[in-house]
């Protein structure tokens, strides 16, 4: 082949005249590319963008399997999803007690239908008592209505507590669970705030149940058992709670005819008759509900 023909052949095939070849190499850890002709000075070519990230393919024997991330996330510690979390809501358990706020029955449904129902259920959970038991108390006392005193009694609120009992019980509730301090209404105004009075009432139920456990043969006090103490006091109440159905209420409690009448009773009323009035009001299932959370 003549020199002219060889030159034409090289130009047609993209090779430079003289048959010179081009060598391409990777220069440096950053992947800098350089081009050097066999008979020319080297020239440095800068890359565009960041260098290619090396992704390991083969791990050292014995090391755990590792999947290299393809997108998102962070190479630093912590979760990639930092926007999630839980906040409070209207029925959130704000107490440190963390007890259940669930319940059942008509009394519970009646309490929960009130604007303060969830707060009352939280109070029950904080004090470690059944929300159903607390609801039964407001159902018996006021039909779960936030009412003032009437009929010559000084008892007020949805749970109808007299001032001395309320003050003692709200102090006891705060001592039992100090975290509730910021959620209750302070002073006498708390008596007419159902969410606050609920803490006092729930604490009272707790103490009444413990009273029965310590001073009677009742090991697992029910709503019906504790109702005797809540209604007739810590002195006479335990005797009513464990009395037979045919026992006379007036003899057990020593209440006057006027006080008996205020409780819907009379001098000949029996414990069995009194128990039946409670069951008629709140239902058998609720009446036999355990007061203390298990």
C-alpha positions as CSV (number, residue, x, y, z in Angstrom):
1,X,0.0,0.0,0.0
2,X,1.4,3.4,-1.0
3,X,2.0,6.1,1.6
4,X,-0.9,8.2,0.2
5,X,-3.3,5.2,0.3
6,X,-2.2,4.4,3.9
7,X,-2.8,8.0,4.9
8,X,-6.3,8.0,3.4
9,X,-7.1,4.7,5.1
10,X,-6.1,6.1,8.5
11,X,-8.1,9.3,8.1
12,X,-11.2,7.3,7.2
13,X,-10.9,5.1,10.3
14,X,-10.3,8.0,12.7
15,X,-6.7,7.2,13.4
16,X,-4.2,10.0,13.3
17,X,-1.6,10.0,10.5
18,X,1.5,8.1,11.3
19,X,-0.4,5.4,13.1
20,X,-0.1,7.0,16.5
21,X,-2.3,5.4,19.2
22,X,-4.0,7.2,22.2
23,X,-3.7,6.0,25.7
24,X,-6.2,6.9,28.4
25,X,-5.4,6.5,32.1
26,X,-7.0,7.2,35.5
27,X,-4.8,9.6,37.4
28,X,-5.1,10.1,41.2
29,X,-7.6,9.0,43.8
30,X,-10.2,11.6,42.6
31,X,-10.5,10.0,39.3
32,X,-8.7,12.7,37.3
33,X,-8.5,11.7,33.7
34,X,-5.6,12.5,31.5
35,X,-4.9,11.9,27.9
36,X,-1.5,11.3,26.6
37,X,-0.5,10.6,23.1
38,X,2.4,8.3,22.6
39,X,4.6,11.1,21.4
40,X,2.9,14.1,23.1
41,X,3.1,15.9,26.5
42,X,0.5,14.7,29.1
43,X,-2.6,17.0,29.6
44,X,-4.8,17.0,32.8
45,X,-8.6,16.9,32.3
46,X,-10.7,18.0,35.3
47,X,-13.9,16.0,36.0
48,X,-17.4,17.4,36.2
49,X,-19.1,17.0,39.6
50,X,-18.2,14.9,42.6
51,X,-16.0,11.8,42.2
52,X,-17.7,8.4,42.0
53,X,-18.4,6.9,45.4
54,X,-16.8,3.5,45.9
55,X,-19.3,0.9,47.0
56,X,-17.9,-2.3,48.5
57,X,-19.0,-5.5,46.9
58,X,-17.2,-8.1,48.9
59,X,-17.1,-7.9,52.6
60,X,-14.5,-9.3,54.9
61,X,-15.3,-12.9,56.0
62,X,-17.1,-13.0,59.3
63,X,-18.5,-9.5,59.1
64,X,-22.3,-9.0,58.9
65,X,-24.0,-8.4,55.6
66,X,-24.2,-4.7,54.7
67,X,-26.5,-3.2,52.1
68,X,-25.1,0.1,50.8
69,X,-27.8,2.8,50.7
70,X,-28.9,3.9,47.3
71,X,-30.7,7.1,48.2
72,X,-32.0,9.2,51.1
73,X,-31.0,8.7,54.7
74,X,-28.0,10.0,56.5
75,X,-24.5,8.7,56.9
76,X,-24.6,10.1,60.4
77,X,-26.3,8.5,63.4
78,X,-30.0,8.8,64.0
79,X,-33.2,8.1,62.1
80,X,-33.8,9.5,58.7
81,X,-37.4,10.1,59.7
82,X,-37.1,12.9,62.3
83,X,-40.5,14.3,61.7
84,X,-42.6,11.7,63.5
85,X,-43.7,11.8,67.1
86,X,-46.8,11.7,69.3
87,X,-48.5,14.6,71.0
88,X,-51.4,15.1,73.3
89,X,-55.0,15.1,72.5
90,X,-58.2,15.8,74.3
91,X,-58.3,12.3,75.8
92,X,-54.7,11.6,76.3
93,X,-53.5,10.1,79.6
94,X,-51.7,13.0,81.2
95,X,-50.9,11.2,84.4
96,X,-47.8,9.3,85.4
97,X,-49.9,6.5,86.7
98,X,-50.6,5.3,83.2
99,X,-53.6,3.1,84.2
100,X,-56.3,2.1,81.7
101,X,-59.0,4.7,80.9
102,X,-61.3,2.1,79.2
103,X,-64.7,1.2,80.7
104,X,-68.1,-0.2,79.8
105,X,-71.7,0.1,80.7
106,X,-74.4,2.8,80.7
107,X,-72.8,4.7,83.5
108,X,-69.4,4.8,81.7
109,X,-71.1,5.9,78.4
110,X,-73.0,8.6,80.3
111,X,-69.8,10.0,81.8
112,X,-67.9,9.8,78.5
113,X,-70.7,11.8,76.8
114,X,-69.8,14.8,79.0
115,X,-67.3,17.3,77.8
116,X,-65.1,16.4,80.8
117,X,-65.6,12.6,80.5
118,X,-62.2,11.9,79.0
119,X,-60.5,13.9,81.8
120,X,-62.4,11.9,84.4
121,X,-61.4,8.6,82.8
122,X,-57.8,9.9,82.9
123,X,-58.2,10.7,86.6
124,X,-59.3,7.1,87.2
125,X,-56.3,5.7,85.4
126,X,-54.0,8.0,87.3
127,X,-55.4,6.8,90.7
128,X,-55.3,3.2,89.6
129,X,-59.1,2.7,89.8
130,X,-61.5,1.5,87.2
131,X,-63.0,4.2,85.0
132,X,-66.3,2.2,85.1
133,X,-66.2,2.5,88.9
134,X,-65.7,6.2,88.8
135,X,-68.5,6.6,86.2
136,X,-70.8,4.6,88.5
137,X,-70.1,7.1,91.2
138,X,-71.1,10.1,89.2
139,X,-74.1,8.3,87.8
140,X,-75.3,7.5,91.4
141,X,-74.5,11.0,92.7
142,X,-75.7,13.3,90.0
143,X,-76.5,11.4,86.8
144,X,-73.0,12.7,85.8
145,X,-74.2,16.3,85.9
146,X,-72.1,19.1,87.4
147,X,-74.6,20.4,89.9
148,X,-74.3,22.6,93.0
149,X,-75.4,21.7,96.5
150,X,-79.1,21.2,97.2
151,X,-81.5,19.8,99.8
152,X,-79.5,21.2,102.7
153,X,-76.4,19.3,101.8
154,X,-73.1,21.0,101.1
155,X,-72.0,18.4,98.6
156,X,-71.3,19.8,95.1
157,X,-70.2,18.8,91.6
158,X,-70.6,15.7,89.5
159,X,-69.3,13.5,92.3
160,X,-71.2,15.4,95.1
161,X,-68.3,15.8,97.5
162,X,-68.4,18.0,100.6
163,X,-65.6,20.5,100.9
164,X,-63.7,18.8,103.7
165,X,-63.7,15.4,101.9
166,X,-62.8,17.0,98.6
167,X,-59.9,19.0,100.1
168,X,-58.5,15.9,101.8
169,X,-58.8,13.8,98.8
170,X,-57.4,16.2,96.3
171,X,-54.3,16.6,98.5
172,X,-54.1,12.8,98.6
173,X,-54.4,12.5,94.9
174,X,-51.6,15.0,94.3
175,X,-49.4,13.2,96.8
176,X,-50.1,9.9,95.1
177,X,-49.4,11.3,91.6
178,X,-47.6,14.7,91.7
179,X,-47.7,15.0,87.9
180,X,-51.4,15.9,88.0
181,X,-50.6,19.2,89.7
182,X,-50.5,21.1,86.4
183,X,-53.8,19.6,85.2
184,X,-56.1,20.4,88.1
185,X,-57.9,23.6,89.1
186,X,-56.5,24.8,92.4
187,X,-58.5,26.0,95.4
188,X,-62.2,25.7,96.0
189,X,-63.0,26.3,92.4
190,X,-61.7,22.7,91.7
191,X,-64.9,21.3,93.4
192,X,-67.0,22.6,90.6
193,X,-64.6,21.5,87.9
194,X,-65.5,17.9,87.1
195,X,-62.1,17.0,85.6
196,X,-60.5,18.1,88.9
197,X,-63.1,16.7,91.2
198,X,-62.7,13.4,89.4
199,X,-59.2,13.1,90.8
200,X,-60.5,13.6,94.3
201,X,-63.4,11.1,93.8
202,X,-61.1,8.5,92.2
203,X,-58.6,8.8,95.1
204,X,-61.5,8.4,97.5
205,X,-62.6,5.2,95.7
206,X,-59.0,3.9,95.9
207,X,-58.8,4.6,99.6
208,X,-62.2,3.1,100.3
209,X,-61.2,-0.1,98.4
210,X,-58.0,-0.4,100.4
211,X,-60.0,0.2,103.6
212,X,-62.2,-2.8,102.7
213,X,-59.2,-5.0,101.9
214,X,-57.5,-4.1,105.2
215,X,-60.5,-4.2,107.5
216,X,-62.9,-6.8,106.1
217,X,-62.8,-10.2,104.4
218,X,-63.3,-8.6,101.0
219,X,-60.1,-9.1,99.0
220,X,-61.3,-7.7,95.7
221,X,-63.7,-4.8,96.4
222,X,-66.4,-4.3,93.8
223,X,-68.3,-1.1,92.9
224,X,-71.1,-2.3,95.1
225,X,-68.8,-3.0,98.0
226,X,-67.0,0.4,97.8
227,X,-70.3,2.2,97.3
228,X,-71.1,1.3,100.9
229,X,-68.0,3.2,102.1
230,X,-68.5,6.1,99.7
231,X,-72.1,6.6,100.8
232,X,-72.0,5.7,104.5
233,X,-68.4,6.7,105.4
234,X,-65.3,4.9,106.4
235,X,-66.7,4.1,109.8
236,X,-70.0,2.4,109.0
237,X,-69.4,1.6,105.4
238,X,-67.2,-1.5,105.8
239,X,-69.9,-3.1,108.0
240,X,-72.5,-2.5,105.4
241,X,-70.3,-3.8,102.6
242,X,-69.8,-7.2,104.2
243,X,-73.2,-7.5,106.0
244,X,-75.8,-10.1,104.9
245,X,-78.8,-9.0,102.8
246,X,-81.2,-9.2,105.7
247,X,-79.2,-6.8,108.0
248,X,-80.8,-3.6,109.0
249,X,-79.2,-0.5,107.5
250,X,-80.3,1.9,110.3
251,X,-78.7,-0.4,112.9
252,X,-75.5,-0.7,111.0
253,X,-75.1,3.0,110.2
254,X,-76.8,4.7,113.1
255,X,-78.3,7.2,110.7
256,X,-81.2,9.4,111.7
257,X,-84.6,9.1,110.0
258,X,-83.9,12.3,108.1
259,X,-80.5,11.0,106.9
260,X,-82.0,7.7,105.9
261,X,-84.7,9.5,104.0
262,X,-82.0,11.6,102.2
263,X,-80.5,8.4,101.0
264,X,-83.8,6.9,99.9
265,X,-84.0,4.6,102.9
266,X,-86.0,4.3,106.1
267,X,-85.7,2.7,109.5
268,X,-86.7,-0.8,108.2
269,X,-84.6,-0.8,105.1
270,X,-82.3,-3.8,104.7
271,X,-78.8,-4.1,103.2
272,X,-80.3,-6.2,100.5
273,X,-82.8,-3.6,99.6
274,X,-80.1,-0.9,99.5
275,X,-78.0,-3.1,97.2
276,X,-80.8,-3.6,94.9
277,X,-81.3,0.1,94.5
278,X,-77.7,0.4,93.4
279,X,-78.0,-2.4,90.9
280,X,-81.2,-1.0,89.5
281,X,-79.4,2.3,88.9
282,X,-76.1,1.2,87.4
283,X,-76.7,-2.4,86.3
284,X,-75.4,-5.7,87.7
285,X,-72.3,-5.8,85.5
286,X,-71.1,-2.4,86.6
287,X,-72.1,-3.1,90.2
288,X,-69.8,-6.2,90.3
289,X,-66.9,-4.4,88.5
290,X,-63.6,-4.5,90.5
291,X,-62.7,-1.0,91.7
292,X,-58.9,-1.3,91.8
293,X,-57.2,-1.9,88.4
294,X,-55.7,-5.3,88.3
